[in-house]
């Protein structure tokens, strides 16, 4: 085993001091981010009523876009809807969920 030099001991001590001083701040920031994300996801969980082909109604709980209910209402009333946004913003999945709720056929 290699004997620790004074330099090694100083570096290790400083490293430990730095970690001890920044870890509480990092932990606090991470916990806040997780809390914010959890709140956002909770707002996005909705229970929707799906009318199946045989006419029976089934409730499904799903994570949906924040504008899901508005889009569903518009489409259900034959009002055209145009969705814009970047890749991964939820356009296609929202349309798929709206189509499922209204028993429409959905194709990508």
PyMOL commands that place a pseudoatom at each C-alpha (Angstrom):
pseudoatom trace, name=CA, resn=UNK, resi=1, chain=A, elem=C, hetatm=0, pos=[0.000, 0.000, 0.000]
pseudoatom trace, name=CA, resn=UNK, resi=2, chain=A, elem=C, hetatm=0, pos=[1.302, 3.396, -1.020]
pseudoatom trace, name=CA, resn=UNK, resi=3, chain=A, elem=C, hetatm=0, pos=[2.033, 5.781, 1.832]
pseudoatom trace, name=CA, resn=UNK, resi=4, chain=A, elem=C, hetatm=0, pos=[-0.017, 8.981, 1.647]
pseudoatom trace, name=CA, resn=UNK, resi=5, chain=A, elem=C, hetatm=0, pos=[1.959, 12.140, 1.183]
pseudoatom trace, name=CA, resn=UNK, resi=6, chain=A, elem=C, hetatm=0, pos=[1.068, 15.455, 2.769]
pseudoatom trace, name=CA, resn=UNK, resi=7, chain=A, elem=C, hetatm=0, pos=[-0.233, 16.520, -0.656]
pseudoatom trace, name=CA, resn=UNK, resi=8, chain=A, elem=C, hetatm=0, pos=[-2.512, 13.453, -0.850]
pseudoatom trace, name=CA, resn=UNK, resi=9, chain=A, elem=C, hetatm=0, pos=[-3.881, 14.127, 2.637]
pseudoatom trace, name=CA, resn=UNK, resi=10, chain=A, elem=C, hetatm=0, pos=[-4.499, 17.822, 1.877]
pseudoatom trace, name=CA, resn=UNK, resi=11, chain=A, elem=C, hetatm=0, pos=[-6.229, 16.991, -1.438]
pseudoatom trace, name=CA, resn=UNK, resi=12, chain=A, elem=C, hetatm=0, pos=[-8.410, 14.352, 0.214]
pseudoatom trace, name=CA, resn=UNK, resi=13, chain=A, elem=C, hetatm=0, pos=[-9.326, 16.692, 3.056]
pseudoatom trace, name=CA, resn=UNK, resi=14, chain=A, elem=C, hetatm=0, pos=[-10.177, 19.532, 0.684]
pseudoatom trace, name=CA, resn=UNK, resi=15, chain=A, elem=C, hetatm=0, pos=[-12.198, 17.185, -1.501]
pseudoatom trace, name=CA, resn=UNK, resi=16, chain=A, elem=C, hetatm=0, pos=[-14.201, 16.004, 1.514]
pseudoatom trace, name=CA, resn=UNK, resi=17, chain=A, elem=C, hetatm=0, pos=[-14.761, 19.580, 2.723]
pseudoatom trace, name=CA, resn=UNK, resi=18, chain=A, elem=C, hetatm=0, pos=[-15.974, 20.670, -0.723]
pseudoatom trace, name=CA, resn=UNK, resi=19, chain=A, elem=C, hetatm=0, pos=[-18.329, 17.684, -0.988]
pseudoatom trace, name=CA, resn=UNK, resi=20, chain=A, elem=C, hetatm=0, pos=[-19.705, 18.323, 2.506]
pseudoatom trace, name=CA, resn=UNK, resi=21, chain=A, elem=C, hetatm=0, pos=[-20.277, 22.005, 1.726]
pseudoatom trace, name=CA, resn=UNK, resi=22, chain=A, elem=C, hetatm=0, pos=[-22.029, 21.604, -1.642]
pseudoatom trace, name=CA, resn=UNK, resi=23, chain=A, elem=C, hetatm=0, pos=[-23.992, 18.382, -1.110]
pseudoatom trace, name=CA, resn=UNK, resi=24, chain=A, elem=C, hetatm=0, pos=[-26.779, 19.948, 0.994]
pseudoatom trace, name=CA, resn=UNK, resi=25, chain=A, elem=C, hetatm=0, pos=[-27.305, 22.637, -1.667]
pseudoatom trace, name=CA, resn=UNK, resi=26, chain=A, elem=C, hetatm=0, pos=[-27.341, 20.074, -4.496]
pseudoatom trace, name=CA, resn=UNK, resi=27, chain=A, elem=C, hetatm=0, pos=[-29.677, 17.807, -2.532]
pseudoatom trace, name=CA, resn=UNK, resi=28, chain=A, elem=C, hetatm=0, pos=[-32.060, 20.709, -1.878]
pseudoatom trace, name=CA, resn=UNK, resi=29, chain=A, elem=C, hetatm=0, pos=[-32.086, 21.714, -5.568]
pseudoatom trace, name=CA, resn=UNK, resi=30, chain=A, elem=C, hetatm=0, pos=[-32.675, 18.131, -6.714]
pseudoatom trace, name=CA, resn=UNK, resi=31, chain=A, elem=C, hetatm=0, pos=[-35.546, 17.657, -4.243]
pseudoatom trace, name=CA, resn=UNK, resi=32, chain=A, elem=C, hetatm=0, pos=[-37.156, 20.918, -5.435]
pseudoatom trace, name=CA, resn=UNK, resi=33, chain=A, elem=C, hetatm=0, pos=[-36.867, 19.837, -9.086]
pseudoatom trace, name=CA, resn=UNK, resi=34, chain=A, elem=C, hetatm=0, pos=[-38.407, 16.436, -8.285]
pseudoatom trace, name=CA, resn=UNK, resi=35, chain=A, elem=C, hetatm=0, pos=[-41.232, 18.124, -6.365]
pseudoatom trace, name=CA, resn=UNK, resi=36, chain=A, elem=C, hetatm=0, pos=[-41.928, 20.514, -9.271]
pseudoatom trace, name=CA, resn=UNK, resi=37, chain=A, elem=C, hetatm=0, pos=[-41.930, 17.654, -11.786]
pseudoatom trace, name=CA, resn=UNK, resi=38, chain=A, elem=C, hetatm=0, pos=[-44.219, 15.585, -9.566]
pseudoatom trace, name=CA, resn=UNK, resi=39, chain=A, elem=C, hetatm=0, pos=[-46.713, 18.457, -9.362]
pseudoatom trace, name=CA, resn=UNK, resi=40, chain=A, elem=C, hetatm=0, pos=[-46.633, 18.852, -13.150]
pseudoatom trace, name=CA, resn=UNK, resi=41, chain=A, elem=C, hetatm=0, pos=[-47.241, 15.145, -13.729]
pseudoatom trace, name=CA, resn=UNK, resi=42, chain=A, elem=C, hetatm=0, pos=[-50.079, 15.050, -11.175]
pseudoatom trace, name=CA, resn=UNK, resi=43, chain=A, elem=C, hetatm=0, pos=[-51.837, 17.877, -13.046]
pseudoatom trace, name=CA, resn=UNK, resi=44, chain=A, elem=C, hetatm=0, pos=[-51.504, 15.866, -16.266]
pseudoatom trace, name=CA, resn=UNK, resi=45, chain=A, elem=C, hetatm=0, pos=[-53.208, 12.717, -14.940]
pseudoatom trace, name=CA, resn=UNK, resi=46, chain=A, elem=C, hetatm=0, pos=[-56.807, 12.639, -16.096]
pseudoatom trace, name=CA, resn=UNK, resi=47, chain=A, elem=C, hetatm=0, pos=[-59.563, 10.069, -16.097]
pseudoatom trace, name=CA, resn=UNK, resi=48, chain=A, elem=C, hetatm=0, pos=[-61.372, 10.011, -19.407]
pseudoatom trace, name=CA, resn=UNK, resi=49, chain=A, elem=C, hetatm=0, pos=[-64.488, 8.137, -20.399]
pseudoatom trace, name=CA, resn=UNK, resi=50, chain=A, elem=C, hetatm=0, pos=[-64.003, 5.989, -23.479]
pseudoatom trace, name=CA, resn=UNK, resi=51, chain=A, elem=C, hetatm=0, pos=[-67.068, 4.675, -25.296]
pseudoatom trace, name=CA, resn=UNK, resi=52, chain=A, elem=C, hetatm=0, pos=[-66.187, 1.304, -26.745]
pseudoatom trace, name=CA, resn=UNK, resi=53, chain=A, elem=C, hetatm=0, pos=[-67.426, -0.200, -30.012]
pseudoatom trace, name=CA, resn=UNK, resi=54, chain=A, elem=C, hetatm=0, pos=[-70.197, -2.135, -28.254]
pseudoatom trace, name=CA, resn=UNK, resi=55, chain=A, elem=C, hetatm=0, pos=[-71.456, 1.077, -26.641]
pseudoatom trace, name=CA, resn=UNK, resi=56, chain=A, elem=C, hetatm=0, pos=[-70.148, 0.316, -23.161]
pseudoatom trace, name=CA, resn=UNK, resi=57, chain=A, elem=C, hetatm=0, pos=[-68.350, 3.070, -21.324]
pseudoatom trace, name=CA, resn=UNK, resi=58, chain=A, elem=C, hetatm=0, pos=[-64.962, 2.554, -19.793]
pseudoatom trace, name=CA, resn=UNK, resi=59, chain=A, elem=C, hetatm=0, pos=[-62.956, 4.985, -17.699]
pseudoatom trace, name=CA, resn=UNK, resi=60, chain=A, elem=C, hetatm=0, pos=[-59.234, 5.188, -18.324]
pseudoatom trace, name=CA, resn=UNK, resi=61, chain=A, elem=C, hetatm=0, pos=[-56.700, 7.109, -16.303]
pseudoatom trace, name=CA, resn=UNK, resi=62, chain=A, elem=C, hetatm=0, pos=[-53.825, 8.427, -18.328]
pseudoatom trace, name=CA, resn=UNK, resi=63, chain=A, elem=C, hetatm=0, pos=[-51.235, 11.163, -18.436]
pseudoatom trace, name=CA, resn=UNK, resi=64, chain=A, elem=C, hetatm=0, pos=[-52.486, 13.650, -21.001]
pseudoatom trace, name=CA, resn=UNK, resi=65, chain=A, elem=C, hetatm=0, pos=[-51.412, 16.997, -22.388]
pseudoatom trace, name=CA, resn=UNK, resi=66, chain=A, elem=C, hetatm=0, pos=[-52.600, 20.043, -20.458]
pseudoatom trace, name=CA, resn=UNK, resi=67, chain=A, elem=C, hetatm=0, pos=[-54.775, 21.058, -23.445]
pseudoatom trace, name=CA, resn=UNK, resi=68, chain=A, elem=C, hetatm=0, pos=[-56.310, 17.577, -23.853]
pseudoatom trace, name=CA, resn=UNK, resi=69, chain=A, elem=C, hetatm=0, pos=[-59.788, 18.457, -22.587]
pseudoatom trace, name=CA, resn=UNK, resi=70, chain=A, elem=C, hetatm=0, pos=[-59.965, 21.597, -24.732]
pseudoatom trace, name=CA, resn=UNK, resi=71, chain=A, elem=C, hetatm=0, pos=[-58.854, 19.677, -27.847]
pseudoatom trace, name=CA, resn=UNK, resi=72, chain=A, elem=C, hetatm=0, pos=[-61.293, 16.847, -27.071]
pseudoatom trace, name=CA, resn=UNK, resi=73, chain=A, elem=C, hetatm=0, pos=[-64.184, 19.314, -26.793]
pseudoatom trace, name=CA, resn=UNK, resi=74, chain=A, elem=C, hetatm=0, pos=[-63.274, 21.063, -30.044]
pseudoatom trace, name=CA, resn=UNK, resi=75, chain=A, elem=C, hetatm=0, pos=[-62.896, 17.833, -32.023]
pseudoatom trace, name=CA, resn=UNK, resi=76, chain=A, elem=C, hetatm=0, pos=[-66.113, 16.452, -30.531]
pseudoatom trace, name=CA, resn=UNK, resi=77, chain=A, elem=C, hetatm=0, pos=[-67.915, 19.563, -31.831]
pseudoatom trace, name=CA, resn=UNK, resi=78, chain=A, elem=C, hetatm=0, pos=[-66.411, 19.251, -35.331]
pseudoatom trace, name=CA, resn=UNK, resi=79, chain=A, elem=C, hetatm=0, pos=[-64.243, 22.348, -34.857]
pseudoatom trace, name=CA, resn=UNK, resi=80, chain=A, elem=C, hetatm=0, pos=[-60.901, 22.000, -36.676]
pseudoatom trace, name=CA, resn=UNK, resi=81, chain=A, elem=C, hetatm=0, pos=[-57.818, 22.006, -34.491]
pseudoatom trace, name=CA, resn=UNK, resi=82, chain=A, elem=C, hetatm=0, pos=[-54.250, 22.703, -35.541]
pseudoatom trace, name=CA, resn=UNK, resi=83, chain=A, elem=C, hetatm=0, pos=[-51.500, 21.620, -33.174]
pseudoatom trace, name=CA, resn=UNK, resi=84, chain=A, elem=C, hetatm=0, pos=[-48.035, 23.113, -33.394]
pseudoatom trace, name=CA, resn=UNK, resi=85, chain=A, elem=C, hetatm=0, pos=[-44.950, 22.501, -31.371]
pseudoatom trace, name=CA, resn=UNK, resi=86, chain=A, elem=C, hetatm=0, pos=[-41.578, 20.905, -31.368]
pseudoatom trace, name=CA, resn=UNK, resi=87, chain=A, elem=C, hetatm=0, pos=[-40.771, 17.237, -31.573]
pseudoatom trace, name=CA, resn=UNK, resi=88, chain=A, elem=C, hetatm=0, pos=[-41.835, 15.407, -28.441]
pseudoatom trace, name=CA, resn=UNK, resi=89, chain=A, elem=C, hetatm=0, pos=[-44.281, 18.061, -27.276]
pseudoatom trace, name=CA, resn=UNK, resi=90, chain=A, elem=C, hetatm=0, pos=[-47.230, 15.629, -27.332]
pseudoatom trace, name=CA, resn=UNK, resi=91, chain=A, elem=C, hetatm=0, pos=[-49.068, 16.452, -30.561]
pseudoatom trace, name=CA, resn=UNK, resi=92, chain=A, elem=C, hetatm=0, pos=[-49.418, 12.907, -31.913]
pseudoatom trace, name=CA, resn=UNK, resi=93, chain=A, elem=C, hetatm=0, pos=[-50.043, 11.230, -28.563]
pseudoatom trace, name=CA, resn=UNK, resi=94, chain=A, elem=C, hetatm=0, pos=[-52.713, 13.816, -27.728]
pseudoatom trace, name=CA, resn=UNK, resi=95, chain=A, elem=C, hetatm=0, pos=[-54.436, 13.227, -31.070]
pseudoatom trace, name=CA, resn=UNK, resi=96, chain=A, elem=C, hetatm=0, pos=[-54.270, 9.475, -30.500]
pseudoatom trace, name=CA, resn=UNK, resi=97, chain=A, elem=C, hetatm=0, pos=[-55.859, 9.809, -27.052]
pseudoatom trace, name=CA, resn=UNK, resi=98, chain=A, elem=C, hetatm=0, pos=[-58.561, 12.151, -28.372]
pseudoatom trace, name=CA, resn=UNK, resi=99, chain=A, elem=C, hetatm=0, pos=[-59.339, 9.688, -31.166]
pseudoatom trace, name=CA, resn=UNK, resi=100, chain=A, elem=C, hetatm=0, pos=[-59.528, 6.823, -28.690]
pseudoatom trace, name=CA, resn=UNK, resi=101, chain=A, elem=C, hetatm=0, pos=[-61.859, 8.765, -26.403]
pseudoatom trace, name=CA, resn=UNK, resi=102, chain=A, elem=C, hetatm=0, pos=[-64.163, 9.577, -29.331]
pseudoatom trace, name=CA, resn=UNK, resi=103, chain=A, elem=C, hetatm=0, pos=[-63.910, 6.113, -30.927]
pseudoatom trace, name=CA, resn=UNK, resi=104, chain=A, elem=C, hetatm=0, pos=[-62.264, 7.511, -34.037]
pseudoatom trace, name=CA, resn=UNK, resi=105, chain=A, elem=C, hetatm=0, pos=[-59.748, 5.548, -36.034]
pseudoatom trace, name=CA, resn=UNK, resi=106, chain=A, elem=C, hetatm=0, pos=[-56.294, 7.043, -35.605]
pseudoatom trace, name=CA, resn=UNK, resi=107, chain=A, elem=C, hetatm=0, pos=[-53.400, 6.641, -38.043]
pseudoatom trace, name=CA, resn=UNK, resi=108, chain=A, elem=C, hetatm=0, pos=[-49.951, 8.184, -37.765]
for i in range(1, 108): cmd.bond("trace and resi %d" % i, "trace and resi %d" % (i + 1))
show_as sticks, trace
zoom trace
